[in-house]
Amino acid sequence: MRAGQGSDARKVAQFEPGVAVTSSRPFWRRALGIVLAPWPFVLIIAVWQAWIVFGRVPEIVAPSPLLAFTHAAEQLRAIGPDLLATLKVVAAGLTLGMSAGIALAIAAWFSPLLSGVLTPPTVLLNAIPSIALIPVLGSIFGFNPMTVVVVAALITFFPAFVLTRSGLDAVPPSAPDVLAALGANRRARFLYLALPAALPNMATALRIGAMLSVLGALTAEWLLGTDGLGFRLALAQQVMDTTQAWNISMVGVALSLMIFVLATLLERTIVRRFR
């Protein structure tokens, strides 16, 4: 077999169902990639430790990484209820924002008039900094966890709406004509064509919205004075407890990374299935 024929066979195998295609990368490269995956975090910790040592930073300003991690492990049970409260708010806000964004995007796909009505306010809402909206929402809904949920939902709504709307239109150019020739109505074109094409975009919106919802929830808790990690961070800053503030910040970062990793794994699964 000629070299060109072997290359063509591999390309065809990628699109034939049931044909397994192994990775072209050697095993040592894949293993090295797994080992080096956490290198950004190792680099951050190394820079942090160098800043403490060479800058002679006092503990009241910033603790060393070892001290911060040790204290965070000791205080994890104490901040457990606040972590659970923030996690509930993030889950509620993410669910509400994604549901509203996807539902309105689907409605806009069915109605061009509704699309023209919804798109400008959505873009305008996203242009306003969330930190400026939080006090306004607090005066409307009250300084309670429900306002934090609303903040997380509003931040999640924009990527869900925009990416779902663009995904519904990301169909092969001739596919709608084929379904129309077969007599399919708009509902059938949505179920069998537009919706499967939009699923990868929805997964991407979930990944983006998951990170944004955590950031929005922590900021809202910090400003509104409710419960959760953001509220505990505000208390630690008021009493100048730097170590506690760093601990809460690290827990918040760990929560964001955990949600991001889960959303990324879900996105990759959906993309492999529908793209």
LOMI-619078 format. One record per residue (C-alpha): x, y, z. Coordinates in Angstrom, 1 decimal. Each point is the difference from the previous one (the first is absolute). Layout:
<atom X="X" Y="Y" Z="Z"/>
...
***
This chain:
<atom X="0.0" Y="0.0" Z="0.0"/>
<atom X="1.3" Y="3.4" Z="-0.9"/>
<atom X="0.6" Y="2.7" Z="2.7"/>
<atom X="-2.8" Y="2.2" Z="-1.4"/>
<atom X="-2.5" Y="-2.9" Z="0.1"/>
<atom X="0.8" Y="-0.7" Z="3.7"/>
<atom X="-0.6" Y="3.7" Z="0.8"/>
<atom X="-3.3" Y="-0.1" Z="-1.8"/>
<atom X="-1.1" Y="-3.1" Z="1.8"/>
<atom X="0.7" Y="1.6" Z="3.4"/>
<atom X="-2.1" Y="3.0" Z="-1.1"/>
<atom X="-2.9" Y="-2.1" Z="-1.1"/>
<atom X="0.1" Y="-2.1" Z="3.2"/>
<atom X="-0.5" Y="3.2" Z="2.0"/>
<atom X="-3.5" Y="0.4" Z="-1.6"/>
<atom X="-1.0" Y="-3.7" Z="-0.2"/>
<atom X="-2.2" Y="-1.1" Z="3.0"/>
<atom X="1.4" Y="-2.9" Z="1.9"/>
<atom X="3.6" Y="0.5" Z="-1.2"/>
<atom X="2.3" Y="0.7" Z="2.9"/>
<atom X="2.8" Y="2.4" Z="-0.6"/>
<atom X="2.9" Y="0.1" Z="2.4"/>
<atom X="1.8" Y="3.1" Z="0.9"/>
<atom X="3.1" Y="0.7" Z="-2.1"/>
<atom X="1.9" Y="1.4" Z="3.0"/>
<atom X="2.5" Y="-2.4" Z="1.6"/>
<atom X="-0.7" Y="-1.3" Z="3.5"/>
<atom X="2.8" Y="1.9" Z="1.6"/>
<atom X="-1.5" Y="3.3" Z="-1.3"/>
<atom X="-3.4" Y="-0.8" Z="1.3"/>
<atom X="1.5" Y="-1.0" Z="3.4"/>
<atom X="2.1" Y="3.2" Z="0.1"/>
<atom X="-3.1" Y="2.1" Z="-0.8"/>
<atom X="-1.8" Y="-1.5" Z="3.0"/>
<atom X="2.9" Y="0.6" Z="2.3"/>
<atom X="0.5" Y="3.6" Z="-1.1"/>
<atom X="-3.7" Y="0.8" Z="0.0"/>
<atom X="0.1" Y="1.7" Z="3.5"/>
<atom X="3.1" Y="2.1" Z="-0.9"/>
<atom X="-1.9" Y="3.4" Z="0.1"/>
<atom X="-1.0" Y="-0.6" Z="3.6"/>
<atom X="3.5" Y="-1.1" Z="0.9"/>
<atom X="1.4" Y="3.1" Z="-1.6"/>
<atom X="-2.5" Y="2.3" Z="1.9"/>
<atom X="1.0" Y="-1.6" Z="3.3"/>
<atom X="3.7" Y="0.3" Z="-0.8"/>
<atom X="-0.4" Y="3.7" Z="-0.8"/>
<atom X="-2.1" Y="0.5" Z="3.1"/>
<atom X="2.7" Y="-1.6" Z="2.2"/>
<atom X="2.8" Y="2.0" Z="-1.7"/>
<atom X="-2.0" Y="3.2" Z="0.6"/>
<atom X="-0.3" Y="-0.8" Z="3.7"/>
<atom X="3.7" Y="-1.0" Z="0.5"/>
<atom X="1.8" Y="2.5" Z="-2.2"/>
<atom X="-2.4" Y="2.9" Z="0.7"/>
<atom X="0.0" Y="-0.7" Z="3.7"/>
<atom X="-3.7" Y="0.4" Z="0.1"/>
<atom X="-1.4" Y="-0.1" Z="3.6"/>
<atom X="-2.7" Y="-2.5" Z="0.8"/>
<atom X="-2.6" Y="2.7" Z="0.6"/>
<atom X="0.3" Y="0.9" Z="-3.7"/>
<atom X="0.1" Y="-3.5" Z="-1.5"/>
<atom X="0.7" Y="-3.4" Z="1.5"/>
<atom X="2.3" Y="-2.5" Z="-1.7"/>
<atom X="-1.6" Y="-2.8" Z="-2.1"/>
<atom X="0.7" Y="-2.7" Z="2.6"/>
<atom X="-1.5" Y="2.1" Z="2.8"/>
<atom X="-3.0" Y="0.9" Z="-2.2"/>
<atom X="-0.7" Y="-3.6" Z="-1.1"/>
<atom X="0.5" Y="-1.3" Z="3.6"/>
<atom X="-2.4" Y="2.6" Z="1.5"/>
<atom X="-2.5" Y="-0.6" Z="-2.8"/>
<atom X="-0.1" Y="-3.7" Z="0.7"/>
<atom X="-0.5" Y="0.7" Z="3.7"/>
<atom X="-2.8" Y="2.5" Z="-0.6"/>
<atom X="-1.8" Y="-2.0" Z="-2.7"/>
<atom X="-2.5" Y="-1.4" Z="2.4"/>
<atom X="-0.7" Y="3.5" Z="1.5"/>
<atom X="-0.7" Y="1.5" Z="-3.5"/>
<atom X="-1.9" Y="-3.0" Z="-1.2"/>
<atom X="-3.4" Y="1.5" Z="0.5"/>
<atom X="1.0" Y="3.1" Z="-1.9"/>
<atom X="1.5" Y="-2.1" Z="-2.8"/>
<atom X="-3.3" Y="-1.9" Z="-0.2"/>
<atom X="-2.0" Y="3.2" Z="-0.1"/>
<atom X="2.1" Y="1.4" Z="-2.8"/>
<atom X="-0.3" Y="-3.3" Z="-1.9"/>
<atom X="-3.8" Y="0.0" Z="0.3"/>
<atom X="-0.1" Y="3.6" Z="-1.3"/>
<atom X="2.3" Y="-0.8" Z="-2.9"/>
<atom X="-2.0" Y="-3.1" Z="-0.9"/>
<atom X="-3.3" Y="1.9" Z="0.1"/>
<atom X="1.3" Y="3.0" Z="-1.9"/>
<atom X="1.7" Y="-2.2" Z="-2.6"/>
<atom X="-3.2" Y="-2.0" Z="-0.5"/>
<atom X="-2.2" Y="3.0" Z="-0.2"/>
<atom X="2.2" Y="2.0" Z="-2.3"/>
<atom X="0.7" Y="-2.9" Z="-2.4"/>
<atom X="-3.7" Y="-1.0" Z="-0.1"/>
<atom X="-1.1" Y="3.6" Z="-0.8"/>
<atom X="2.7" Y="0.6" Z="-2.5"/>
<atom X="-0.6" Y="-3.3" Z="-1.9"/>
<atom X="-3.8" Y="0.4" Z="0.1"/>
<atom X="0.1" Y="3.6" Z="-1.3"/>
<atom X="2.5" Y="-0.9" Z="-2.7"/>
<atom X="-2.3" Y="-2.8" Z="-1.2"/>
<atom X="-2.9" Y="2.4" Z="0.0"/>
<atom X="2.0" Y="2.5" Z="-1.9"/>
<atom X="0.9" Y="-2.7" Z="-2.6"/>
<atom X="-3.7" Y="-0.7" Z="-0.6"/>
<atom X="-0.9" Y="3.8" Z="-0.2"/>
<atom X="2.3" Y="2.5" Z="-1.8"/>
<atom X="-2.1" Y="2.8" Z="1.6"/>
<atom X="0.7" Y="-1.3" Z="3.5"/>
<atom X="3.7" Y="-0.3" Z="-1.0"/>
<atom X="0.2" Y="3.6" Z="-0.9"/>
<atom X="-1.8" Y="1.0" Z="3.3"/>
<atom X="2.2" Y="-2.2" Z="2.3"/>
<atom X="3.5" Y="0.5" Z="-1.5"/>
<atom X="0.6" Y="3.8" Z="0.6"/>
<atom X="-1.0" Y="-0.2" Z="3.8"/>
<atom X="2.1" Y="-3.1" Z="0.5"/>
<atom X="3.1" Y="1.7" Z="-1.5"/>
<atom X="-0.7" Y="3.2" Z="2.0"/>
<atom X="-0.4" Y="-2.0" Z="3.2"/>
<atom X="3.3" Y="-1.8" Z="-0.6"/>
<atom X="1.8" Y="3.4" Z="-0.6"/>
<atom X="-0.9" Y="1.1" Z="3.6"/>
<atom X="2.6" Y="-1.1" Z="2.6"/>
<atom X="-1.6" Y="-2.5" Z="2.4"/>
<atom X="1.5" Y="1.8" Z="3.0"/>
<atom X="-2.1" Y="3.0" Z="-1.0"/>
<atom X="-3.1" Y="-2.1" Z="-0.3"/>
<atom X="0.3" Y="-1.7" Z="3.4"/>
<atom X="-1.0" Y="3.0" Z="2.2"/>
<atom X="-3.0" Y="0.8" Z="-2.4"/>
<atom X="-1.1" Y="-3.6" Z="0.2"/>
<atom X="0.4" Y="0.0" Z="3.8"/>
<atom X="-2.3" Y="3.0" Z="0.3"/>
<atom X="-2.6" Y="-1.8" Z="-2.2"/>
<atom X="0.1" Y="-3.6" Z="1.4"/>
<atom X="1.5" Y="0.7" Z="3.4"/>
<atom X="3.3" Y="-0.8" Z="1.6"/>
<atom X="-0.5" Y="-3.8" Z="0.1"/>
<atom X="1.2" Y="-3.1" Z="-1.7"/>
<atom X="-2.7" Y="0.3" Z="-2.6"/>
<atom X="1.7" Y="3.1" Z="-1.4"/>
<atom X="3.3" Y="-1.9" Z="-0.2"/>
<atom X="-1.8" Y="-2.7" Z="-2.1"/>
<atom X="-1.4" Y="2.7" Z="-2.3"/>
<atom X="3.5" Y="1.5" Z="-0.5"/>
<atom X="1.5" Y="-3.5" Z="-0.8"/>
<atom X="-3.0" Y="-0.6" Z="-2.4"/>
<atom X="0.5" Y="3.3" Z="-1.8"/>
<atom X="3.7" Y="-0.6" Z="-0.6"/>
<atom X="-0.7" Y="-3.5" Z="-1.3"/>
<atom X="-2.9" Y="1.1" Z="-2.2"/>
<atom X="2.1" Y="1.9" Z="-2.6"/>
<atom X="2.3" Y="-2.8" Z="-1.2"/>
<atom X="-2.9" Y="-2.5" Z="0.1"/>
<atom X="-2.2" Y="2.2" Z="-2.2"/>
<atom X="2.7" Y="1.1" Z="-2.5"/>
<atom X="1.7" Y="-3.4" Z="-0.4"/>
<atom X="-3.3" Y="-1.9" Z="-0.3"/>
<atom X="-1.4" Y="2.5" Z="-2.5"/>
<atom X="3.1" Y="-0.3" Z="-2.2"/>
<atom X="0.1" Y="-3.8" Z="0.4"/>
<atom X="-3.6" Y="-0.3" Z="-1.2"/>
<atom X="1.1" Y="1.7" Z="-3.3"/>
<atom X="3.2" Y="-2.0" Z="-0.3"/>
<atom X="-1.5" Y="-2.7" Z="-2.3"/>
<atom X="1.4" Y="-1.3" Z="-3.3"/>
<atom X="-1.1" Y="2.4" Z="-2.8"/>
<atom X="-2.0" Y="-2.5" Z="-2.0"/>
<atom X="-1.5" Y="-1.9" Z="2.9"/>
<atom X="-3.1" Y="2.3" Z="0.5"/>
<atom X="-0.8" Y="-0.3" Z="-3.7"/>
<atom X="0.2" Y="-3.8" Z="0.1"/>
<atom X="-2.4" Y="-0.2" Z="3.0"/>
<atom X="-2.3" Y="2.5" Z="-1.7"/>
<atom X="-0.1" Y="-2.1" Z="-3.1"/>
<atom X="-0.9" Y="-3.0" Z="2.2"/>
<atom X="-3.0" Y="2.0" Z="1.3"/>
<atom X="1.4" Y="0.6" Z="3.5"/>
<atom X="-1.6" Y="2.9" Z="1.9"/>
<atom X="1.9" Y="2.5" Z="2.1"/>
<atom X="-0.4" Y="-2.0" Z="3.2"/>
<atom X="1.5" Y="-3.1" Z="-1.7"/>
<atom X="2.9" Y="2.1" Z="-1.3"/>
<atom X="0.6" Y="1.3" Z="3.5"/>
<atom X="0.0" Y="-3.5" Z="1.7"/>
<atom X="2.0" Y="-1.9" Z="-2.6"/>
<atom X="2.3" Y="2.7" Z="-1.4"/>
<atom X="0.3" Y="3.3" Z="2.0"/>
<atom X="0.0" Y="-1.5" Z="3.5"/>
<atom X="2.7" Y="-2.6" Z="-0.6"/>
<atom X="2.1" Y="2.6" Z="-1.7"/>
<atom X="-0.4" Y="2.4" Z="3.1"/>
<atom X="0.9" Y="-2.6" Z="2.7"/>
<atom X="3.8" Y="0.6" Z="-0.2"/>
<atom X="-0.6" Y="3.7" Z="0.3"/>
<atom X="-2.2" Y="-0.6" Z="3.0"/>
<atom X="2.7" Y="-2.0" Z="1.6"/>
<atom X="2.5" Y="2.8" Z="-0.6"/>
<atom X="-2.5" Y="2.5" Z="1.5"/>
<atom X="-0.2" Y="-2.3" Z="3.1"/>
<atom X="3.7" Y="0.0" Z="0.4"/>
<atom X="0.3" Y="3.8" Z="-0.3"/>
<atom X="-3.1" Y="0.6" Z="2.2"/>
<atom X="1.3" Y="-2.4" Z="2.7"/>
<atom X="3.1" Y="2.2" Z="0.6"/>
<atom X="-1.9" Y="3.2" Z="-0.3"/>
<atom X="-2.7" Y="-1.1" Z="2.4"/>
<atom X="2.5" Y="-0.7" Z="2.8"/>
<atom X="1.6" Y="3.4" Z="-0.5"/>
<atom X="-3.3" Y="1.7" Z="0.0"/>
<atom X="-1.2" Y="-1.9" Z="3.1"/>
<atom X="3.2" Y="0.8" Z="2.0"/>
<atom X="-0.1" Y="3.7" Z="-1.0"/>
<atom X="-3.7" Y="0.3" Z="0.9"/>
<atom X="0.5" Y="-1.7" Z="3.4"/>
<atom X="2.9" Y="2.3" Z="0.7"/>
<atom X="-2.0" Y="3.1" Z="-0.8"/>
<atom X="-3.4" Y="-0.9" Z="1.3"/>
<atom X="1.1" Y="-1.4" Z="3.3"/>
<atom X="-1.9" Y="-3.3" Z="-0.2"/>
<atom X="1.4" Y="-3.4" Z="0.9"/>
<atom X="2.5" Y="-2.0" Z="-2.1"/>
<atom X="3.7" Y="0.2" Z="-0.7"/>
<atom X="-0.2" Y="3.6" Z="-1.3"/>
<atom X="-1.6" Y="1.2" Z="3.3"/>
<atom X="2.7" Y="-1.8" Z="2.0"/>
<atom X="2.7" Y="1.6" Z="-2.1"/>
<atom X="-1.5" Y="3.4" Z="0.7"/>
<atom X="0.0" Y="-0.8" Z="3.8"/>
<atom X="3.7" Y="-1.1" Z="-0.2"/>
<atom X="1.0" Y="3.2" Z="-1.7"/>
<atom X="-1.8" Y="2.1" Z="2.5"/>
<atom X="1.9" Y="-1.5" Z="2.9"/>
<atom X="3.3" Y="-0.1" Z="-2.0"/>
<atom X="0.2" Y="-3.8" Z="0.2"/>
<atom X="2.2" Y="-0.4" Z="-3.0"/>
<atom X="0.6" Y="-3.7" Z="0.3"/>
<atom X="-3.8" Y="-0.6" Z="0.2"/>
<atom X="-0.5" Y="2.2" Z="-3.0"/>
<atom X="2.6" Y="-2.0" Z="-2.0"/>
<atom X="-1.6" Y="-3.3" Z="1.1"/>
<atom X="-3.4" Y="1.0" Z="-1.2"/>
<atom X="1.4" Y="1.3" Z="-3.3"/>
<atom X="1.7" Y="-3.4" Z="-0.6"/>
<atom X="-3.2" Y="-1.8" Z="0.8"/>
<atom X="-1.8" Y="2.2" Z="-2.5"/>
<atom X="2.6" Y="-0.7" Z="-2.6"/>
<atom X="-0.2" Y="-3.7" Z="0.6"/>
<atom X="-3.8" Y="0.1" Z="-0.3"/>
<atom X="0.3" Y="1.9" Z="-3.3"/>
<atom X="2.6" Y="-2.5" Z="-1.3"/>
<atom X="-2.1" Y="-3.0" Z="1.0"/>
<atom X="-3.1" Y="1.3" Z="-1.7"/>
<atom X="2.0" Y="1.0" Z="-3.1"/>
<atom X="1.6" Y="-3.5" Z="-0.3"/>
<atom X="-3.4" Y="-1.7" Z="0.3"/>
<atom X="-1.5" Y="2.4" Z="-2.6"/>
<atom X="3.0" Y="-0.5" Z="-2.3"/>
<atom X="-0.3" Y="-3.8" Z="0.1"/>
<atom X="-3.7" Y="0.3" Z="-0.8"/>
<atom X="0.7" Y="2.3" Z="-2.9"/>
<atom X="2.6" Y="-2.3" Z="-1.5"/>
<atom X="-2.4" Y="-3.0" Z="0.2"/>
<atom X="-2.8" Y="2.0" Z="-1.7"/>
<atom X="2.4" Y="1.3" Z="-2.7"/>
<atom X="1.3" Y="-3.4" Z="-0.8"/>
<atom X="-3.5" Y="-1.3" Z="-0.3"/>
<atom X="-1.7" Y="2.8" Z="-2.0"/>
<atom X="2.8" Y="1.6" Z="-2.0"/>
***
